[in-house]
Amino acid sequence: MEDLSILREEDLIRRLLTLTEELEELEEEKSYVLRQTGLHVSGGVVKKYESQTISLSESIAALKVELERRK
């Protein structure tokens, strides 16, 4: 991940909001896909959702840590 300490606070907040929205959309999509009855979902798709969720969550956590550090 890039060095967050060089970004302005406004950029960090904007990124945090964007990533939070992306995570919410991903969770909705994952929930929809995995609830489908009669639709086979491969293990690869499940792992893809999981890795994307983890990545977004880690990025959000890093942004929150940086914003908290600046207070």
N, C-alpha and C positions, 0 to 999 in steps of 0.2 A: 504494500500500500504506500501511497505517496506520503511525503512529509506534511502533515496537517498543520504544523506550527507556522508554516509560511503563508497559510491562507487567512484571509480576513474573516472576522467573525460572521459577517453577513453571508459569505460564501459557505461557511460551515453550516449555518442554520438552513440555508437553501438546500444544501446537499442532504442534510438530515431529513428534511421534509420530503424530498424526492425519494430517498431510499426507504423511508417509512411507508410512503404510498406504494412503492414497488413491492415491498414485502407484503403489504395488505392484499394487493392484487394477486400476487403469487399464491398466497394462502387461499384466497377465494378460488383461484383456478385449480389448485391442487385438490381442494375439497370437492369441487365440482367433478373433476375427472375421476377421482378415486371413489366417488359415490355412485358412479354410473353402473347400473346393473346390466349384466350381459355384455359388458365391454371389458375385454382382456387388457390389462395394463401391465406392460412388461416391467421387470425389475429395474431395467435401465432407466425407465421414465421415473420410477419412484426414487431412484438414487439421484437422478438429475434434480428433481424437486428438492430433495433433502440437501444436496450440495449448494443449490442456489439459496435456499433458506438460511443455511449456516453462513454462507458468504455475506449475504445482506445483513444478517444479525450481527456478525463481527464488525462490519463496516459501520453500522449504526452505533454499536458500543464504542468504537474508537472515536467517532465524532462526538459522542456524549462525553467521553473522558476528556477530550481536548477542550470542549466548551466549558466543562466544569473546572478544568485546570486554569482557565483564563479568568475565572471569577475571583 
